[in-house]
């Protein structure tokens, strides 16, 4: 089976960095490493199974073909374009993150 190429776009990479920095400040380096590994491992699963995440339930994001996959308390928002998976944002599930996409 052909693998999809996963690309973490700049805003998503910055999201992951901010999450790791938060965990580092609040609970230490081991926790920061664990959350980073969890996020990256979840994202990497899309290489073999890009449809593992659900179609996005937000109407606007759905119409723009965004999908989401959950990694613990975090949501990775992505699109599949041909044989590539683009990770757009990684956000805490409690935030009103769909509004981030109106600003981009």
N, C-alpha and C positions, 0 to 999 in steps of 0.2 A: 504494500500500500504506500502510495506517495505521501510524504509528509508535507505539511504546510510550513511555510516560513513565517515565524513569529517575529514581529518588529514592535518593540516598545518605543513609542513616540516620546519626544522630549517632555511634554506635559506629564505623561504617565511616569516617566523615569524620575522627574522631580517630585511627583506625588510619593513614590516609593522612598525616595531619599528623605522627605519630610516625615513620613511615617516612622522610618528607622530612627531618625534623629529624636523624634518624640519619645519613642520607647527607650532609647539610650538615656535621655534625660530623666525620664520618669521611673524606669524600673531596671535599667542597666544593660550592659552589652549583650548578655546572653539572650535576653528577651528581644532586643533589637535584631539580633541575628536570626532568632526563631521566626519572627514575623516576616522578615525579609525573605527567608527561605520559603515560608509558606506561600507568600505572594508569588514569588518567582516559580515555585513548583506548580502552583495552580495555573499560572500563565503558560508554562511549558507544556501542560497537558493538552493545550489547544493545538500543538504541533501535530499530534496524532488524531485528535478528535475536535476539530474546530467548532462543531455543532453541539458540544457538551454544554455550553452555556445556553440560556434561554433567550428567545427574542425579547427585546426590551419592552417592558409593559408601558412605559411612558409613550403616549401617542406620537409625539413629535419625533422622539428617538427611534421608535418603531418604524415610522415612515421613512427614516433616513438609514434603515437597515442596521441599526446598532443592536448588539447583543450584550448580555452580561453574564459573568460567571462569578460565583461567590467564593471568597477565600476568608473564612472565619467571619469577622465583623466587616470585612472590606468587600467592595464590589469592583471588579475589573470590567470596564466598558470597552468593547471592541467591535470591529467590523471585519468581515471576511470579504476580501476582494481578490477574485480569481484564486490562486493557490497561496495567498498570503493572509495573515491575520495581523491586523494593526491594533495595538493596545493604545487607546486614546487617553483614558484616565483610570486611576486607582483611587477610590474614595471610600470613606467610612459610610456604611449603610444608613446611618442616622442623619446624614446631611441631605440637603435638598440639592443634590448634585446635578439633576437634569438642567437646572438653570445655568450651569457652567458651559453647556454646549451652545447656548444662545449668545455667549460672549465670544466664541471662537470663530 
